[in-house]
């Protein structure tokens, strides 16, 4: 510990001895590390952070497929029922579609974003309401209409009134019972604009003969696989179910298959590659900054040859000299990382303002512990990257050469020039060398 304290003290004195050069190095690193930190905060929130649902790795999307239409299609109400009933690898499933309704009542009418559900959606996601018990769409929907409010909408529209549960509200002319309020930050699906409330399908939403709606594919389906079930196994089983439906209902389901997509891949699939390319680009910018800083340190080492030669003459080993110089580089890198983290907090706000409105999980972007840990790792790695090579080069000291000029005054430098002239031109000793 005393040795570390001495190294840090000596490194601090060496850094402050050249304030402008040190400031240039810190600012260069701050820009590079800050840009990487800001972009990593986006990558972390969108791609790396797990979905905010229980056991999110077991959640999958179900899509209908048709050889005539290579893009994934939504699922019909009747196909959803058959997939859920005939599958042994699916633990639970729910279907939904988006809808815009008008909320009326004592307050001013307001258009709201509604997700109409079928099945126990909140049980599938593993997120219970914060207030109330919620609803089961098939149980309550067959008898009455019920809704669950988002926490944001509950606070904005109803003033966070805890007694709202059990009351009735009017949506597009129909009365709905408020069955619960979701926790803060809950959002499903992860989209923009955010959902205001979730509602049951309601009595006779699809009529008395669901089979007649089999050709109408207008629902998204999310399912939870049973523990230990692999994606390939579930896909194979549902392929069999889809093939059976094609034989039973050739008019609507001939050549119609099913495709399973992990929930995380569905949410981030279209933005993952652009974000990774952007992250690689700013990483290359940081690499260029490291090269520039390494050149500055090499130039600085040329002015410290006398100091390094004196330390070597007093018995300092090469490893000891390299270690001291690397400590200085790490201090500069940590200072640049700290300033970069500060710049990143502002940069994240700018990125959020510039990102497309449909970027998934944009509300989760921010500087958190994972981002700060990345900044620390990037700072230490950067310090080692740009500091080790200049330190190793600067530690090359030859104390046995009679004409060496490492840290020598100008007269000694002229002696070396004279010695070189003797050797190359006169092939005999010069008076300067006597």
N, C-alpha and C positions, 0 to 999 in steps of 0.2 A: 504493500500500500504506500509506504513512503516513496518508493521508486516511481509509482504511478503519479503521485502528487508532484514530484519533481519534474516528470516528463510533461505533465499538463502545464505546470508553471512556466517551464522553458518554452513550450509550444506557444503559450499565450504571449510571452514576451517577443518571440520571433514574429508572430502574426502582427502584433501592434507596432512592430518596428517599421513595417511597410504598410501603412494604413490604406493607401490608395490601391495598391496592388491587391491587398486582402479584400477590400471592398468590391473590387472588380470581380474577383473570384467568387465571392459570396453571392453577388447579384446574378452572375452568370448561372451559378448552380440553382439559385432560387427560382429563376425563370424556368429552367429545365425541370426541376423537381416539382415545382408548383403546377406546371402544365400536366405532368404525369399524374400528380395527385388528383387534380380536378377530373381528368378523364377516367382515372381508376374509380373515383366515386360513382361515376355513371355506370361503369362496367360492373362494379360490385353490387349496386342496387338492382340493376336490370338482369344481369347474367349469373352472378355468383351467389347472391343471397337466396336462400330457399324460399319457396312460396309460403305465404303467411297462413297456411292451413296445416292441420294435423297430418303428419306422415305424407307430406306433399309428393314424395317420390312414388306413392301408390296411386296417385290420381292420374287419369288418362282421359283424353277426348275420344269420342266415337264419331266417325264420319262415314257417310255412305259414299260408295265409289261406283262409277259407271264408265265402261270402256269408251263410250261416246263422249264423255266429258271427263278429261283427265284430272281436273281440279276436284278437290274434296267438296262434298255436298253435305247439306244438313240432313237430318234424319226425320223420318215421318213419325207421327205419334204412335202408330201401331207397331212399326218396326222397333221403336224404343221399348215398348212393352214386351215384345217377343225377345229382344236381346237380353233384357233384364231377367225375364222369367226362365229362359232356357240356358243361360250361362251359369256354370259352376265356378268359374274363376273370378267373376264379378261379385263383390260383396254387396254393393249398393250402387244405385245410379239415379240421376235426376236429369230432367230435361227442362229447357227454358227457351224463351224467345223475348227479344226486346220490344218494348211498346212505349208509346208516349201518351200520357193521359193528362187530364186537367183536374187538379184538386180544387174543389170548391168548398164552401162552408161560410163560417163567420168572417174569415179573412178574405183578402183579395184573391181571385182565382189565379192559379199558378200552374204552368206546364211542368210536369215532372217526368223524369226518366224511370220507367218501371221495368222490372224483370218479372215476367209471368212464368211461374214454375210449375212443374209436375214432378212429384216425388219429394222426398225429404231432403231438399238441397243442403240445408245447414248440417244435417247429420252426415251427409256424404263428405262435406268439406271438413267436418270435425270442429266446427266453431259454433257454440251455442250463443243465443242472444244474451246481451248484458242485462236486459230487462224483459220480463215476461218469459213465456215458454215457447214462443214461436208457433209454427203451425206445421202440419203434415198436409201437403197439398191434396193428396188423394182422399184423406179423411175429411178435412174441413171443406175442401173444394167441392165435394159432392153435396154439401149441405148449405154452406154459407161462404161468403167471400171474406178472406182475411189478408192482412198485410203485415209486414215487418219493416220498420223504418231504419234507415241508415242513421248512425249517430250524428253525422253532420246535419242531415235534414231535420232530425228531431230537435237539435239545438237551434237551428236557424228558424224553422217554421213554428215549432211548438214551445220554444223557450226552455228546452230541456225539462219539461214538466214530467215528473215521474208517474203522475196519475193518468197519463195518456193511454196506458195499456188497458185494454178492455173497452175503450170508447169507440165510437163509429165515426168514420170520415167518408166523404163522398168523392168518388173518382169517376169522372165521365158519366155522371148520372146514376152510378151504382153505389150502394152503401157497403163499406168494408169495415171489418172489426180490426182494430190495432192489436196484434198478437204479440208484439215485442219490439225491442230496439237492439240493434247490433252493437258490438263493442266499437270504441274509437279506432279508426284506421282500417276497419274491415271493408273490403271492397271485392265484389264479385259480380260479373267478370271484371278482370283488370283491364279497364278501358277508359276512354275519355269521350264524352263527359261522364263523370261518375254517376253511379246509380243512386237514386233517391230512395227507392223502396222496392220491396219484393212482394209479389201478390200471388195468391192461388189462381188457378185457372178459372174456377167458378163453375157453378152448376151448368151442365150441358154445353160446355164451351165448344166441344167437338161434335155435338149431336149425339143421338142415341146409337149410332152404328159406326164405331171407330174404324172398322175395316174399310169403309168407304173413303177414309182419309189417307189410306196407305200410300197413295201416289203423291200426296202433298207433303213435301219434305221442307219443313220450315222451322225445325227445332235443333238447337245444339244440345249435345248430350255429354255429361261428365260422369265418370264412373270411378269407383274405388275398387282396386283389385284386392283380393284376399291376401293375407300375409304370406310371403314366400312364393307367390305366383310371379313368374317371369313374363315379360311382355310378349315373347314369342309364343309361349303356351296359350296366353289369352287370345292372341291373334289367331292362332290355329283353331281354337274352339269356336270363336265367333265366325270364322270363315265357314265352318260347318253349318252353323245356324243360318248364315246368310244364304248358303246354297240350298238349305231346306226351305227357306222362305221363297226362294226363286222358283222352286218346284211347286209349292202350294199356291203361290200367287204370281203366275207367269205374266199376267198383264201389267202388273206394277213393279215386280221385283225380278224379272228376268235379267240376268247378267248384272244385277246390283249386288255389290259386295260391301265390305266394311273394312275400315282402316283404323287402327289404334295409334294415337300419338300421345307421348308423355305430356303431362300438363305443362311442365316447365318449357319443353321444346315448342309447344303450341303458343305459349305466351310470348316467348322471346325469339322464335325461329326467324322471323323476317328482319330482325335488327341485330342479331348476334354477329353476323359477318361484318357489317359496316362498323360496329363498335370495336371489334377486335382489330380491324384494319386501322381505325383511328388510334387505338391504343398503341399499336406497333409504330405508327408514324410519330407520335410524340415520344415514344421510347427512342427512336432514331435521333430525334432532336436532342434528347438528353445525352446520347452517346457523342454527338457533335460537341455539345457543351463540355463533356469530359475531356475530349481531345484538346479543345482550346485551353481549358484549365491546365492540363498537363503541360502544354507548351509554355504557359505562364510560369509554372513551377520549375520547368527546366531553365528558363531565363533567370529566375530567382536563384536557383541553385548555383548558377555561374558566378553570382555575386557573393556566394557564401563559401566559395572554395577554401578561403583562408581559414574560416571557422571550422569547416569539416576536416581540413588537413591538420589543424591544431588539435582537434579532439582525437583524431587518429594517432597523432604523435604522442599524445598523453596516455594511449592505451585503449581507447574505445574500439571495440570490434566493429566489423562491418555490419553485422546484424544489429548491434546496438544503435549505430547511426541510422540505419534504415528504419528501425522501429521508432526512433525519435521523429524522423521526417514524416513517417506515416501517421503518427499521432497528430502532427500539425495538419496534415491533409484531412484527417477525420474531424478535427475541430472546425475547419473551414466548411466541410461538407455538412456537419450538423447545424452550423449557423445558417448555411444555405437552405437546409431542409426546414428549419424552423420558420425562416422567412417565406419559403415556398409554401408551407402549410397555411400561413396567413394569407398569402396570395390566392391559394386554392379555395379558401372559404368565399372569397369574392368571385373567383372564377366559376365556382359551382353555381352561384346565383345567375351568372351570365349564361352559362350553359343551359340551365333549366329554362331561361327565357328564350333561348335560341332553338332548343330542340323542337322537333315537330310535335304538334299537339296530340298525336296518337302514339307517342312513345310509351310503351307499357311501363308501369311502376315509376313514372316520372316523379310522383309525389314522395317516393322513398329516397330520392337522391339527396345526399348530404354527407358531411364530414363526420364520420362516426369512429368508433374504436378501430375497426378494421382498416379504415382509410388512414388513420394516424399511424397504425402499425406498418402499413405499406410505406408511408412517408419515412418512418424511421429506418426500415430495411433499405429503402432506396438511398437514403442519405449515407448509411454505413457502406453499402455496396459501391456507391459512387465515390466515396472517399478512398476506398481501397483501389478502385479501378483507375482513378486518375492520379493517385498518390504513390502507388507502389513502383511503377516504372521510373518516374523521375527520381524517387528516393534511391532506387538501386543504381541508377546512372550516376547520381551525385555522390554516392558512397565509394566510387572507384577512386581511390587515392593511392598513388605510388610514391612512398616515402623514400625509396632507394634511388630514384633517378636524380643525378646530380644537376640536371638542368630543368627539373619540374618547376612549374610556376603556379601550382594550385594555391591561391591565396597570397602569392608573392607580390611585392611592390613592383612598380613599373620598371625600376632598374633591373630587377631580377628577370622581368620579362624580356628586356633588351638583351640580357645575357643569353637567354634561350635563343633569341633570334640570331645573335652572333655565333653561337655554337652551331646552329643549323647552317649558317653561311659557311663556316669553316668546313663543315663536313661535305657540303654539296659542291662548293666552288674551289676552295683552297686545298681541301684534303689535308689540312694541317691545323694545329691549334691556333686560335685567335688570341690576341693580347687580352681580349675581354675575358677569356677563360683561364687565364693564368692566376 
